[in-house]
C-alpha cells in the first residue's frame, strides 16, 4: 500500500513537471513573462524535494540501536542549528536596520528574505540528511543499490531545496520590486548566512573529527566510528553540519550571486532580455536536474561513482541543448546571441574540468595521493611536506582554466568592442557553471549521509557485508566531496568576478589605476585578508580541538568501563564543546568580511575627498582578495583531501596498513588537513563572494 501511494505521488509530480515545462517554455518565454519560468521551476524543485522526503521517511530505520544512534546525531545537529540561528537572527536584524537606514528599506526586506531562504534550506537539508543515515544503513542490509538510492535521495532533497528556494525567492522579489539594485540585498542575505554556516559548521566538524582521531584512533587504538569514542557522535553531527548545511549554503550563495550579477549587467546592456535570460537558464537547469535524478541507478556490483557521473552529465547535456534553443531564438544574433551561448558553454566546461582536476589531485586512484602515501615510509615530516607540495602544485591548472574561461567568455560576445556586453558574458559563464547546482549539491550531500550510515553500521556491529556496502558508498562520498569543493571554489571565482564587474559597471568605474598609492594599498590589504581569515578559522579549530582531546582523554581515564563496553560515553558533552566553539569563533571572521569593504570604500572617500578614489581602492582590494583567496582555497582544499585519501589508501593495506608507523604518519597529515579542507579552504569561497556582494549593495555609499 505504501509503495502504491509513493508511485501515485511520483506520477502526479511528473504530470506537474511536464505541465510546468510546457507553461515555462511554451507560454512564458516572452519578454517580461519569462520571469514566471523562475517561479514555476522553483516551486517544482520544492515539490520534488517534498516527494523525495516522503519517500525517505517511509523507509525503515532499522533496529533500536540504529534508531538510537541516528536520534543522537539528529538531536545534536538540531541543537547546533538552533543555537547558531538564534545568534544569527540578532546579527541579521542589526544589519537589516543599517541597510534600511543607509540604503533603502526595500533592500533590507530582500536581505532578510535572502537570509531566511538560506537558513531554511540548511534546516531542511540537515533534517532530512540526519533522518536518512540510519535508513541508508538498514537498506544496506538488503542491497547496495537500495542503500545508494536512499542516500542519494537525501542529497537530492538538499539540492532541490537550495535551487528551489534560491530561484523562487529571487524571482518573486524581482517581480515585486522590478529593480536589480534592490534585489542585490537578497544575495547579501544569502552570503551572510552562508559565511557563518560554513565557518561555524567547519569549526564544529573539525574540532570533533580531530579529537576523535587523535585520542580514539591514535592513542586508544580503537577503530573509526567506534561507539566507545565519546567524540564519535559529534563527529557524525559535524559531517552534516559542514558538508550538508555548509556546502548547501555555499552553493546557494554562488547560485543566487551569479544570477543577480547577470541580471544587473544584462539589464544595462540588453534590457529585459538580458535581465531575464539568467532566470530562464537557471529554471532550465532545475528541470534538467530533476530529470537527471532518474538516470542515477546502480547494480549490486556496479559503480555508484559512475552512476553519479552519468546523472551529472545528463543534466549538463540537457541544459546545453535547452539553452541553445532558448538563446538563439530569444537573443538576436547582432546582440551576441550565439556568443552568449558559447559563454554559457565555457562556464559549464570550466566547472567540469576543475572537477576532474580536483579528483586527480585528491583521489588515491592517481599518482599524487599515492606519492603522499609512499612518503609516510620516511616519517611524519615528509608526509606533511609531500602533501603541501601536491596542494600548492594543484592551484596552477585550475587558475589557468578560470583565466582562460574569463577571457574567452568576455571575447565570444565581442567584449573588445562592447565592454559591458563582454562582462555580461563572464556572468553568463558563471550562471552556466551553476545551472545544474541542484544536481551538484545532491551528489555532494550524498557523501555525509553514506558516511553516517557507515558509522551507524560500525557502532551497531552489523554484518561485515553491510559494512562493505556502506564503505563502498562512503569511499565514493569522499571523492564527490572533494569534487564538490573544487566545483565550489571554481564557481566562487567566476561568481566573484561577475559581481566585481557588476560593481564596476553600476558605479561607472571604467578602469583602476594600480599605480595610485591608495589603490595599491587596497590591493595589498585585500591580498592579506584571506590569510587573516584562515588564521582565525584554523586557530578556532585548534583551540576547540584541544578542548575536545582533553575531554575524550578525561572520559577514558575517569570511566574505564567505556573501553570494556560496560558504560556509555557522554556524547552530549563533546557535542556541546563543538557547538560552543563554533558559535563563539564564527563571529569575528564574519564581521571582518562584511566590514572591510565598507571601511575601505567609505573611509578612503572621506579621507581624500575624492568620490571615486574610495571606489577604486575598494576595487583593488577586491581583486587582491579574489586572487589570493582562490589560490589559497584550492591549495588548502586539495592538500587536505589528498592527505585524507592517502590515509585511506594506507588503511586498505598499502605501505604497512592500519596500525603501522606509516598509518600513524598519515593520520597526522589527515589531522592537519581536516581544517584545511573542511573549514578554512571552503570558507574562503564565501569570503570573496561576500566582500564583492557587500561592495555591490553598498556601491552608492562609496561614490556619495
Buried (B, 14 or more C-beta within 10 A) or exposed (E): EEEEEEEEBBEEBBEBBEEBBEBBBEEBBEEEEBBBBBBBBBBBBBBBBBBBBEBBEEBEBBEEBBBBBBBBBBBBBBBBBEBBBEBBEEBBEEBBEEBBEBBBEBBBBBBBBBBBBBBBBBBBBBBBBBBBBBBBBBBBBEBBBBBBBBBBBBBBBBBBBBBBBBBBBBBBBBBEBEBBBBBBBBBBBBBBBBBBBBBBBBBBBBBBBBBBBBBBBEEBEBEBBBBBBBBBBBBBBBBBBBBBBBBBBBBBBBBBBBBBBBBBBBBBBBEEBBBBBBBBBBBBBBBBBBBBBEBBBBEEEEEBBEBBBBBBBBBBBBBBEBBBEBBBEBBEEEBBBBBBBBBBBBBBBBBBBBBEBBBBBBBBEBEBBBBBBBBBBEBBEBBBBBBBBBBBEBBEBBBEBBEBBBBBBBBBBBBEEBBBBBBBBBBBBBBBBBBBBBBBBBBBBBBBBBBBBBBBBBBBEBEEEBBBBBBBBBBBBBBBBBBBBBBBBBBBBBBBBBBBBBBBBBBEBEEBEEEBEBBBBBBEBBBBBBEBBBEBBBEBBEBBBBBBBEBBBBBBEEBEEBBEEEEEBBBBBBBBBBBBBBBBBBBBBBEBBBEBBBEBBBBBBEEEEBEBBBBBBBBBBBBBBBBBBBBBBBBBBBBBBBBBBBBBBBBEEBBBEBEBEBBBBBBBBBBBBBBBBBBBBBBBBBBBBBBBBBBBBBBEBBBE
